[in-house]
Amino acid sequence: MKKILKIYIDAYSGLSQESWMLAIVMLLNRMGSMVLPFLGIYMISELGFTLENSGIVLSCFGIGSVIGSWFGGWITDKIGNFKVQALSLFISAPMFLTLPLFKTVESFAIIMLVLSIVSEMFRPANSVAITRYARKENITRAFSLNRMALNLGFSIGPSMGGFLSTYSYNLLFYCNAATALIAGIVFVFFFKGRKERNSSDNSENNQEKEVIKERNAYTDVPFLIFNIFCILFSVAFFQILNTLPLFYKEVVHLTQSEIGLLMGFSGILIVVFEMLLIHYTEKKFNITQLLVFGSFITAISYSIFIFNHTLAFLYLAIGMMSIGEMLVLPLMSTVTAFRSEKNNKGAYMGLNGMSVSFAFIISPFLGTHIATSFGFNTLWMITSIILIIVAIGYHFFTKALLPKNL
């Protein structure tokens, strides 16, 4: 017990005050994530949309994510991460309040597109802030801490959402608006006027900036190849947010509360074990090995749904999926941080964020189409195959992006 406690202390020690506060803001913001897992169910059961129409609307959310990630990264390099994060939080709050007013497929798709653009601007700006405020030797743990906060919010959100949706889906939207507003207030109060630890102005003068030509994120071929595999991983993994809740409801016949608890279990695992797992594994394995293993174990987790639907195996699958998520998603950001340079971090983080956002376009549309046309077992088989391909791709294409000691 003492040894485990020491590992936890070592894992969390050395993280900057700003890293902790960025994590708190992420926690507050993502506590409103109770909406996303239930959007498909809301559209089908409350608005009367077909399964494929709900997939189209969720794909519009994905299109907005791509635009928001690109624009958020671009504008972060122009005006700074502070302004972008504050604008995203304060504008998205009132937009969540308007969601119950939109009842048709077309109107709901449009508002989800706009809302997604605004809310997803936050992510690349937040990632840049992590690289600016974290100590360089702790950057992976800083990203893991941020994801721990995200998943704590995601564990609380769906669990609450399952109960709230029993009474009114509108409560989900109102709670999401409240958490975004509170997150904005806390963020501005703490970070306004605060000096960045790793600002490029601290290490380079203007003459050096003119002489040194930095890579362009959009023409960096090795990084673009890496992002293709990030897209494939995200398309497969994020079935957890789109078709998996529908599978639980329509095939396994779980109640909404049971779905919320099952998905909240994933967030709890990540909150408790991610920092411990990253701290332990980064000393024994390199980043490429962890990306390969994380992708492979995620493939196994989805294949379980083909063979067994008992509650114990559902929790086993979501547990294995959580291990894969803990290893792959923060390390995607770490690879991006090491590949980027001082004055183009927003572009690199935005581009990597787009790889995840593309999944929000492809994943719901492709997932619901395959499930409708060929059945959920075919969907899980294809998902597993894609993840095995990703593991192979990470093995061959990640090392070139990293310093030799990583």
N, C-alpha and C positions, 0 to 999 in steps of 0.2 A: 504493500500500500504506500509506504514511504517513497519507494522508487517511482511509482506511478505519479505521485504528487510532485516529486522533483522534476519529472519530465514535463508535467503541466506548467510548473513554474518557469522552467527553462524556455518552454515554447512561447510563453507570453512575455517574458522579460525582454527588455531592450526595445520594445515597440514604442514609438513616439506618442506623445499626448495627442497630436493631430491625427495620427492613425486611428487611435481609439475614438476620437470624436467623429471622424468620417464614418467609422463603423456604426456609431450610435445614430447618425443621420440616416444611414442606409437601413438600419433596423426600423426606425420610425416610418420611413418611406415605404418599405416593403411589407410592413404589417398590413398594408392595404392590398397585398397580393391575394387576399381572399377572393377577389373578383375573378381572376383569370381562370382558375380551374373549373369554375362554375358557369363561365360564359356560354359554353356549348350547351349545357343543360338548361340554362336560362332561356337561350334562344329557341330551343326545341320545345320545352315544356310551357314557358310563359308567353313567348311571342309567336309560337306556332310555326317556326321555320323548319324546313326539312334538314336532314343530316348534312346533305351536300351544301345547302344554303348557309348553314352555320359554318361549314368549312371555308366557304368563300369569304364570309365576314371575318373570320379569324385570319385568313390570308391577307385581308386588307390591314388588319392590325400588324401583320408581318411586314407589309410594304411600308407602312409608317415607321416601323422599327428600323428598316434599312435607311430610309431617308433621314430619320432622326439621328441615327448613329453617324452617318456620313456628315450631316450638317453640324451635329454637336461636336464632332472631332475637328472639322474645318474651322468653325467659329471659335472653338476653344483656343486654337493657335492664334486667333486674331484678337480676342478680347479677354482671354483668360478663363480658367476653370471656375473661378468664384462666380462671375456673372452668369455663366451658362447654367450652373447648378441652381442658383437662386431663381432664375427665370423659369426653368423647367418646373421646379417645385411649386412656385406661386401661381403659374398659369394652369398647371394640370389640376390643381385643387378644385376650382370652380367648374372645370369641364366635367369632372366626375359627377358633379351634382346634376348635370343636364342629361345624363345617360338615360334615365327612365322616360324622358320625353320622346325618345326615338323608337318607333314601333315597327317600321317597315324594313325590309332587307336593305334597300338602297340607303335609307337615312341612317340606319344603324352602322352600315359599312362605312359611310362617310365620316361619321363622328368617331368611330374607332380608328380610322386612318389618321385623322387630325390629332386625336388624343395620343396616339402612339408616337407620332412625330415629336410632340411636345415632351412627353414623358421619357422617351428614349434619348433625347439630347443629354439627359442627366448622366447616362452611363459612361460615355467616353470622357466627359469632363471630370467625373468622379475618379476614373482610372488614372487620369493625368495627375489629379490631386494626390493620389496615393504615391505615385512616383516622385512627386515634388516634396512631399513631407516625410516619407519613410526613409530611414537609414538604408543605404544601398545594400548592406549585407543582410537586411531583414525584409527585402522587397517581397519575396514569395510569402513570407508569414504575414506581411501587411495585407497582401491580396487575400490570403486565407482568412484573416481576421474580418475583412470586409465581407467576404462570402459567408463567414460564420454568422455575421449580423443579418445578412440577406436571408439566410436559411432559417435563422431564428424567427425573423419576421414571417417567412413563408410557412414555418411550422405553426405559428400562432394564427396567421391569417386564415388558411384553409380550415383549420379546426374550428375557429370561430365562425367562418363562413358557412360551414355545414349546418351549424345550429341556427344562425341568423336567417339563412335562406329558407328554413322551415317556416318562418313567420313572414318574411318579406325579402324579396331580392333587392328591393330598393335600399334596404339597410346596408347591403354590401357596398353599393355605390357611395352612400353617404359616409360610411366609415373610411373608405378609401380617400375621399376628399379631405376628411379631417386629419388623417395621418400625414398626407402630403403637405397640408398647411402647417402642421406642427413641426414636421421635418424642416420646412423652409425657415421657420422662425428660429429654431435651434441652430441651424447652419449659419444663418446670417449673424446671429448674436455672437457665435464663437469665432468665425473665420474672418469677419470684416476687419481689414487692416492688418491681418496676421502675415508675417513674412514667411515665404517659402524656404524650406531647407535646401532644396536642390535646384533652385532657380538658375537658369542659364546665365543670368546677370551676375551670379556670385562667382562664376568660374571662368568666364570668357569676357574679354573686352570687345568693343565694337569692331576693331581692326581684325581680330581673330575670326569673328563671325563672317566678315566679308571674304576672308581668304579660304576658309574651310567650307567646302561644298558638301552638304549633307545628302544622303540618299533620299530619293523620292519614294514614298510609300506605295504609290500607285504604279511604279515601274520596277519595283524591287521583286524580280522574278522568284527567287527562292522563298521570299515571304508570301508572295501570292499563292504559290503552290501549297505552302503550309496552311494558308487560309482556306484553300479548297477542302483540305481534310478537316479543318475546323467546321466548315459548313456541313460536310457529311456527318460528322459526329453530332452536331447540333440538330440536324434534321431527324436523325435517329433518336437521340436522347430525349428531345422535347416532345416526343409522343406522350411523355409523362404529363404534360400540361393540356394536351388536346384530346387524343383518342383514348388514352388510358382511363380517364374518368368515365368516358362513355362505355368503355369495355366493362369497367366495374359495375356500372348501372344496368346495362342491357344484357350482358352475358352472365356475369357473376351474380347479378341481382342484389348488390349491396344498397343500403340506404344512403342518403346524402350524408348523414352523420358519420356512418362507417367509412365512406369515401374520404371525408375530411380528416378523420383520425388516421386512416392509412397513409394519406399523403403528408399529414403532419408528422407522422413517424419518421419519414425521410428527413425532414428538417431538423428534428430533434437529434437524430444520429449525427448529422453534419455539425450541429452546434456543439455537441459533446466531444466528437472524435476528430473533426477535421484538423484542428491545430496540432493535436497530438500525432495524428497520422503524418502530416506534412513534416513536422519537426523530426519525427523518427525516420521517415523514409528518405528525406533529402540528405541525410548523413550516410546512407547505405547505398543509394541508387542515384543515377543521374536523371536529369529531366526527361530525356528521351525514353528511358526504360519505364519511368512512371507513366508517361503518356500512353505507351504501348499496353502496359498492364491494365491501366484504367479503362481503356477502350475495350479490351478483351473481356474483362469481367462484366462490363455493361452489356456486351453481346450475350453473355451467358444469362444475365438477369432477364432479358427480354424473352429468351428462348423458353424460360420456365413457364411463361403464360400459355405456351402451346400444350403442355403436358399435364398441368395440374392447376386447379382453380380453388383448392382449399385455402382457408384463411391463413394457415401457417405458411404455406408456400407463397402466398401473395406477399406476406411480410418478409419472407426470405428474399424474394425477388427484389422488392423495393430496398431492402438492406444492401444487397449486392450492387444495385444501381446507384445507391448513395455512395458506396466506396469508389465506384468509377467516377462519379461526379466530383468527389472530393479531390481526386488525383488529377483529372483532366482539366476542369474549368479554370482553377486558379493558375495552373501551369501554362495554359494558353496565354493568359495575361502576362505571366512572367517572361515567356519567350518573346512576346511583343515588346515588353519594356526593355529587354536587353538588345533587341534588334533596332529599336528606335534610337534617335539621337536627341540632343538637347532641345532643339527648336522645332521639332516635328512630331513630338509625342502625341499631340492631339490627332494628327492625321493617321498615325500608326494605330493608336487605340481606337479611333473611329472606324478604320478599315477592319480591324479584328472584331470590333463590335458588330459591324455589318455582317460578318460571317455568321454570327449568332442570329442576327436579325433576319437574314435570308431564310433561316430555318423556320421563323414564324410565318413566312409566306408559304414555303414549300411543305412544311411538316403537317399543318392542319388540312390543307387541300389534298395532298397526296395520301395522308393517313386515312381521312374519311372516305376518299374515293376507293382506295384499296379495300378498306373494311366493308364498304357497301357492296362492291362488285365481287370480291373474292373471299371475304370473311376475315375475322380478326387473326386467325391462325396464320394465314398467308402474310398479313401485315407484320406479325411478330417475327416470322421467318426472314422476311426481307430486311427488317430492321437489324436483326442479328448479323446477317451477311454484310450489310453496310458497315457495321461497327468493326467487324473483322478486317475489312478492307482498310478502314481508318487506322487500325493498329499497325498494319503492314506499312501504310503510308508514313505514319509518324516515325517508324523505325528507320526508314530510308531518307527522310527529308528534314528532320528536325535538327540534327547535329550541326549542320552548316550555318544555322542561325544563331548559335550560342558560343560564348567564350569556351576555350578548350577545357577549362576546369569544370564545366557544367555539362 
